[in-house]
Amino acid sequence: MSDDFSIPVTHVSSRDNPLVKALRRLSDSSTAYRKERRVWLEGDHLCRAALERGIQPALAVFSESFWPLGQQIWGRAAIKNVVITDALLPEISGLESPARMGFVVDLPAEEPVLPGAASVILDRVQDAGNVGSVLRSAAAFGFSQIIALKGTAALWSPKVLRAGMGAHFALRLVEGVDVEALVELQVPIVVTSSHQGYFLHQLTGKNAVPMPCAWALGHEGQGVRDDLMDKASLKVRIDQPGGEESLNVAAAAAICLYASSLSRRL
């Protein structure tokens, strides 16, 4: 079959091919993207999310069996297309059931903290699923910037990408930030706590959570560090009439960010 496309198509059948090795690193390692300055988006959902945000992939990768259909749907999405044999799919996949296609996209340029943006500060949040879920809530409720302090899970790691379900492409992501850099923020910092501060449901009307603001969410076990707690304009806790001691950080984030979105509408 001939490839009747102006976009170049390369066929790969060897596991020792440099591209296969690079994709293996990106799918296996949580931090390889920092060196490669590229990320591997596996599966059609993440790929569609990137395209919807106007991102042009550097590379589209298709399995040989999927290519006849894939070229019709995705064949002109990327700068270059690569078709690999089906046997190579497990080599480049981080999934139990490898996807039949994916994109390689260039990592956005590193940017400083944007002082006035509605933000979420992640303080050593280490579970990739939690981080990805927080990113989804941030994008859903109008927060445009994620500030990941040192010790937080790598924002562009494969697991966080999958948990984020495309939210990455709607957000400004700033990684490896020191607490001292938060002095640049011009919006109030609101800190979540299990044991101190106002109950969130009591903050209504004139006393509503400020918006824009920067919500600070802490380590799954230790919470927000003391020096960040000291920078807070407001400390907030979530009433739990069922008697539990604390909520999962991703669940707490969804509640808090939704509450802020309501403040914006007042």
Secondary structure by P-SEA (a helix, b strand, c coil): cccccccbbbbbcccccaaaaaaaaaaccccccccccbbbbccaaaaaaaaaacccccbbbbcccccccccccccccccbbbbbcccccccccccccccccbbbbccccccccccccbbbbbcccccaaaaaaaaaaaaaccccbbbbcccccccccaaaaaaaccccccccccccccccccccccbbbbbbbcccccccccccccccccccbbbbbccccccccaaaaaaccbbbbbbcccccccccaaaaaaaaaaaaaaaaac
